[in-house]
Amino acid sequence: MYGWQGSEALQLVTDGTLEIEGRLLDASNVTLYCTVRLNGISAPAVYKPVRGERPLWDFPEGTLAGREVASYLLACSAELSTIPPTVLRDGPLGAGMVQLWVDTSEAELVDVLGPDEVPPGWRTVLHAYDRGGSPVVVAHSDHPRVRDMAVLDAVLNNADRKGRHVVQGTDGEVYGLDHGICLHAEPKLRTVLWGWAGEDLPADAVEKLRKLLADLDGTLGEQLAAHLTAAEVEAVRSRASALIAEGAFPVPVDNARAVPWPLF
């Protein structure tokens, strides 16, 4: 992302002055590229004003920014995935989500490939045909942080884990982006990270889930209540508990769409 993170980065996105530089036109909701400045420090950031959120039939209006913040809080607690520092604050166009920008490397972590082009160790998610009728597969990296992201997505009930939401920063870290369509109380998991479906959860992931459950009974639960309903917070607890009890990655449900569309 850049050379520093932690509390200093969180203070920057919380208290810094936002200057809009442009708009990302490929985003579903209004997404603005900004520079945030505080005490002589500046960094690029993303700003998504609540007033620019597109209404969805299955998510309450005006809640996507808060869901991004709640996802960040959960990721920090569980240490299962790296989401850039994210806050809900006032900005030039009113209240919205502000998140530090990630400079990405050229490394692909999710890709569409020919069946014989899948790198060793990568996980194949689905088989298809391209427009010319040639067989292709959607596959993703087996990087440990991608695996952790798959666990976090199950906790978040991520309804939109597209391939372009899984990136590797120039700092080498794997980042998850765009978590506005998460944390619904009803099952909605749609992801391209099904490569570990049905396999045993790693022991370290189970311990992180246990820590998350403990944190929900304290400050984390209070923080989430500012962005989610009581039913949604309880659903987080239920999903994490179920993952621990089953000890395995979730598997797609037969009567539900398991992947987002488009995939990237």
C-alpha positions as CSV (number, residue, x, y, z in Angstrom):
1,M,0.0,0.0,0.0
2,Y,2.8,2.3,1.0
3,G,5.4,2.3,3.8
4,W,3.2,2.5,6.9
5,Q,0.0,1.2,8.3
6,G,-1.5,0.7,11.8
7,S,-2.9,3.4,14.0
8,E,-1.2,6.2,12.0
9,A,-2.9,5.1,8.8
10,L,-6.2,4.8,10.5
11,Q,-5.9,8.3,12.0
12,L,-5.0,9.6,8.5
13,V,-8.3,8.3,6.9
14,T,-10.3,9.3,10.0
15,D,-9.1,12.9,10.4
16,G,-7.4,13.8,7.2
17,T,-8.7,16.4,4.7
18,L,-10.1,14.7,1.5
19,E,-9.5,16.2,-1.9
20,I,-11.3,14.5,-4.8
21,E,-9.1,13.8,-7.8
22,G,-11.4,11.8,-10.0
23,R,-14.0,9.1,-10.3
24,L,-13.6,5.3,-10.9
25,L,-16.0,4.7,-13.7
26,D,-16.1,0.9,-13.6
27,A,-17.6,0.8,-10.1
28,S,-21.3,0.0,-9.5
29,N,-21.6,2.8,-6.9
30,V,-20.1,6.3,-6.9
31,T,-16.4,5.7,-6.1
32,L,-14.1,8.6,-5.9
33,Y,-10.3,8.6,-6.0
34,C,-8.9,11.1,-3.5
35,T,-5.9,12.4,-1.7
36,V,-6.1,12.5,2.1
37,R,-3.8,14.8,4.0
38,L,-3.0,15.2,7.7
39,N,-0.1,16.9,9.5
40,G,2.2,16.9,6.4
41,I,1.4,13.3,5.5
42,S,-0.6,12.4,2.4
43,A,-1.8,9.2,0.7
44,P,-4.3,8.2,-2.0
45,A,-7.7,7.0,-0.8
46,V,-11.1,5.8,-2.0
47,Y,-14.2,7.7,-0.9
48,K,-17.7,6.2,-1.5
49,P,-20.4,8.7,-0.4
50,V,-23.6,7.1,1.0
51,R,-25.6,9.3,-1.3
52,G,-24.0,7.6,-4.3
53,E,-24.9,4.1,-3.3
54,R,-27.2,2.3,-5.8
55,P,-30.3,0.9,-4.2
56,L,-30.4,-2.9,-3.9
57,W,-33.5,-5.0,-3.4
58,D,-32.0,-7.2,-0.7
59,F,-29.9,-4.8,1.3
60,P,-31.3,-1.8,3.2
61,E,-30.7,1.5,1.5
62,G,-27.7,3.6,2.7
63,T,-26.0,0.8,4.6
64,L,-23.2,-0.3,2.2
65,A,-20.6,2.1,3.6
66,G,-21.2,0.9,7.1
67,R,-20.9,-2.7,5.9
68,E,-17.4,-2.0,4.5
69,V,-16.4,-0.6,7.9
70,A,-17.8,-3.6,9.7
71,S,-16.0,-5.9,7.4
72,Y,-12.7,-4.1,8.2
73,L,-13.3,-4.4,11.9
74,L,-14.0,-8.1,11.6
75,A,-10.9,-8.7,9.5
76,C,-8.8,-6.8,12.0
77,S,-10.2,-8.9,14.9
78,A,-9.8,-12.2,13.2
79,E,-6.6,-11.4,11.4
80,L,-7.9,-13.6,8.5
81,S,-7.5,-11.1,5.7
82,T,-6.0,-7.7,5.1
83,I,-8.5,-5.0,4.3
84,P,-7.0,-1.5,4.0
85,P,-7.8,0.9,6.9
86,T,-11.5,1.8,6.4
87,V,-13.7,4.3,8.2
88,L,-17.2,5.9,8.0
89,R,-16.8,9.7,8.1
90,D,-17.9,13.0,6.6
91,G,-16.5,14.0,3.2
92,P,-17.0,16.6,0.4
93,L,-20.2,14.8,-0.6
94,G,-21.4,13.9,2.8
95,A,-21.0,10.8,4.9
96,G,-19.3,7.9,3.3
97,M,-16.7,5.2,3.4
98,V,-13.0,6.2,3.2
99,Q,-10.4,3.6,2.6
100,L,-6.7,3.8,1.9
101,W,-5.8,3.1,-1.7
102,V,-3.8,-0.1,-2.6
103,D,-1.1,0.1,-5.2
104,T,-1.3,-3.3,-6.8
105,S,1.4,-5.5,-8.5
106,E,0.9,-7.2,-11.8
107,A,0.5,-10.6,-10.0
108,E,-2.9,-12.2,-10.7
109,L,-4.5,-14.2,-7.8
110,V,-7.7,-15.1,-9.7
111,D,-7.7,-15.8,-13.4
112,V,-9.4,-17.3,-16.4
113,L,-7.0,-19.8,-18.0
114,G,-6.7,-22.7,-20.4
115,P,-7.0,-26.1,-18.6
116,D,-3.3,-26.7,-19.2
117,E,-2.2,-23.3,-18.1
118,V,-3.2,-23.5,-14.4
119,P,-0.1,-22.8,-12.3
120,P,1.0,-25.6,-9.9
121,G,-0.9,-25.6,-6.7
122,W,-3.7,-23.3,-7.9
123,R,-7.3,-24.2,-7.1
124,T,-9.8,-24.7,-10.0
125,V,-13.2,-23.3,-9.2
126,L,-15.2,-23.9,-12.3
127,H,-15.0,-25.1,-15.9
128,A,-16.5,-23.2,-18.9
129,Y,-16.0,-22.3,-22.6
130,D,-14.9,-19.0,-24.0
131,R,-16.7,-17.2,-26.8
132,G,-14.8,-19.2,-29.4
133,G,-15.9,-22.5,-27.8
134,S,-12.5,-23.3,-26.3
135,P,-12.5,-24.8,-22.8
136,V,-11.3,-22.5,-19.9
137,V,-11.2,-22.7,-16.2
138,V,-11.6,-20.1,-13.4
139,A,-8.8,-20.7,-10.9
140,H,-7.2,-18.9,-8.0
141,S,-3.9,-18.9,-6.1
142,D,-3.3,-21.2,-3.1
143,H,-1.6,-18.4,-1.3
144,P,-2.2,-18.7,2.5
145,R,-3.7,-15.2,2.7
146,V,-6.1,-16.0,-0.2
147,R,-7.1,-19.1,1.9
148,D,-7.6,-16.9,4.9
149,M,-9.7,-14.6,2.8
150,A,-12.0,-17.5,1.9
151,V,-12.5,-18.2,5.6
152,L,-13.3,-14.5,6.2
153,D,-15.7,-14.4,3.3
154,A,-17.7,-17.2,5.0
155,V,-17.9,-15.2,8.2
156,L,-18.8,-12.0,6.3
157,N,-21.4,-13.8,4.2
158,N,-19.7,-12.0,1.2
159,A,-22.3,-11.8,-1.6
160,D,-19.8,-10.3,-4.1
161,R,-16.3,-11.7,-4.0
162,K,-15.2,-11.0,-7.5
163,G,-11.8,-11.8,-8.9
164,R,-10.8,-8.2,-9.1
165,H,-11.5,-7.8,-5.4
166,V,-8.6,-10.1,-4.6
167,V,-5.3,-8.2,-5.2
168,Q,-1.6,-8.3,-4.3
169,G,-0.1,-5.0,-3.3
170,T,3.3,-3.8,-4.3
171,D,4.2,-4.4,-0.7
172,G,3.6,-8.2,-1.3
173,E,0.5,-8.3,1.0
174,V,-2.8,-9.8,-0.3
175,Y,-5.7,-7.4,0.1
176,G,-9.5,-7.9,0.0
177,L,-11.4,-5.0,-1.5
178,D,-15.1,-3.9,-1.9
179,H,-17.1,-5.3,1.0
180,G,-20.3,-3.3,0.8
181,I,-22.4,-6.3,-0.1
182,C,-21.6,-8.3,3.0
183,L,-23.0,-9.2,6.4
184,H,-26.6,-9.9,5.5
185,A,-28.4,-12.0,8.1
186,E,-29.7,-14.4,5.4
187,P,-27.2,-16.8,3.5
188,K,-25.8,-15.0,0.4
189,L,-22.3,-16.3,0.0
190,R,-21.2,-15.7,-3.6
191,T,-17.4,-15.9,-4.2
192,V,-14.8,-17.0,-6.7
193,L,-12.7,-18.5,-3.8
194,W,-14.3,-22.0,-3.7
195,G,-11.0,-23.8,-4.2
196,W,-10.9,-25.2,-0.7
197,A,-14.6,-26.2,-0.5
198,G,-15.2,-29.1,1.9
199,E,-11.6,-29.3,3.0
200,D,-10.6,-29.1,6.7
201,L,-10.0,-25.7,8.1
202,P,-6.4,-25.0,9.1
203,A,-5.8,-25.1,12.9
204,D,-4.7,-21.5,12.9
205,A,-7.9,-20.4,11.1
206,V,-10.0,-22.1,13.8
207,E,-8.1,-20.3,16.6
208,K,-8.6,-17.0,14.8
209,L,-12.3,-17.7,14.6
210,R,-12.4,-18.5,18.4
211,K,-10.7,-15.1,19.0
212,L,-13.3,-13.4,16.9
213,L,-16.1,-15.0,18.9
214,A,-14.5,-13.8,22.1
215,D,-14.1,-10.3,20.7
216,L,-17.8,-10.1,19.7
217,D,-18.7,-10.2,23.4
218,G,-16.6,-7.0,24.0
219,T,-15.7,-3.9,22.2
220,L,-16.0,-5.4,18.7
221,G,-19.6,-6.2,19.2
222,E,-20.2,-2.6,20.3
223,Q,-18.4,-1.3,17.2
224,L,-20.4,-3.5,14.9
225,A,-23.7,-2.3,16.4
226,A,-23.0,1.1,14.9
227,H,-23.2,-0.4,11.4
228,L,-25.3,-3.5,11.6
229,T,-28.6,-4.7,13.1
230,A,-28.6,-6.9,16.1
231,A,-29.8,-9.8,13.8
232,E,-26.8,-9.2,11.5
233,V,-24.3,-9.2,14.4
234,E,-25.8,-12.4,15.7
235,A,-25.6,-13.9,12.3
236,V,-21.8,-13.2,12.3
237,R,-21.6,-15.1,15.6
238,S,-23.6,-18.0,14.2
239,R,-21.5,-18.3,11.0
240,A,-18.2,-18.3,12.9
241,S,-19.6,-20.8,15.4
242,A,-20.8,-23.1,12.6
243,L,-17.4,-23.0,10.9
244,I,-15.7,-24.0,14.1
245,A,-18.2,-26.8,14.7
246,E,-17.9,-28.2,11.2
247,G,-14.2,-27.7,11.0
248,A,-14.3,-27.3,7.2
249,F,-14.6,-24.7,4.5
250,P,-18.2,-24.2,3.3
251,V,-19.5,-25.8,0.1
252,P,-21.8,-24.3,-2.4
253,V,-25.6,-24.8,-1.8
254,D,-27.4,-26.5,-4.6
255,N,-30.3,-24.1,-4.8
256,A,-28.3,-20.9,-4.5
257,R,-26.1,-19.0,-6.9
258,A,-22.6,-19.6,-5.6
259,V,-20.5,-17.2,-7.7
260,P,-20.9,-13.4,-8.4
261,W,-21.7,-12.1,-11.8
262,P,-19.7,-10.9,-13.5
263,L,-16.9,-12.9,-12.1
264,F,-14.4,-10.1,-12.3
